[in-house]
Amino acid sequence: MHGFEVVPYIVPSSIRHDLLSAFDRLVGAAPGNREGLSDPVVRALASSPAIRHLVEPVLGASAFAYRATLFDKTPTTNWLVAWHQDIMVPVAERRDAPGYGPWSQKGGVWFVQPPVEVLRSLLAVRIDLDGSDAANGALRVLPGTHRLGVLPPARIAELASTIAQITCAVPAGGALLMRPLLLHASSKAEAGTHRRVVHIEFASEDLPGGLVFAATTR
């Protein structure tokens, strides 16, 4: 596996309509919302058979969602994201434990970088409600880089200049599966449309060292 896979037509139009309503409630005119698991529609999506069918072959039947982020690129909320890895997880409280750190706090929630073994075991599922392509800032990835562990900035820059990037075009209602350690980036959208994505992150077991995810679907 190259660390990512595009799966078309996962979310039917009826569920897509419900998710667009969730965007109205949680996001509105803002760029996004990190508290997606607080919404019953998003929680239901994370536990739905369609999503479990994607996640369980990778993480097993014990998999659960620990974070859901909603974001929307529009002409008024438009941004670019440099090459990076997703290496921070939300936890219920700050607690010193071997292999954890650095720490940060956003919106009253603690985030920490866990040991690399934890990061290797996670999976993200990005549900695309409008469809993504190069014109509206679709995600770009460097295949295979999830195998290299947590990378320093200089190494990220080197890989970005030597590995052929892939633009992950996803049709509306489709999904992008990816390992959080996969190097990824996105450009500003050029098209004057929405690009609404529900980004759900999954684990298959509790955090080692006594730390607890801030919220889960269990």
Buried (B, 14 or more C-beta within 10 A) or exposed (E): EBBBEBBEEBBEEEBBEBBBEBBEEBBEEEBBBBBBBEBEBBBBBBEEEBBBEBBBEBBEEEBBBBBBBBBBBBEEBBEEEEBEBBBBBBBEEEBEBEEBEEEEEEEEBBBBBBBEEBBBBBBBBBBBBBBBBEBBBBBBBBBBBBEBEEBEEEBBEEBBEEBEBBBBBBBBBBBBBBBBBBBBBBBEBEBEBBBBBBBBBBBBEBBBBEBEBBBBBE
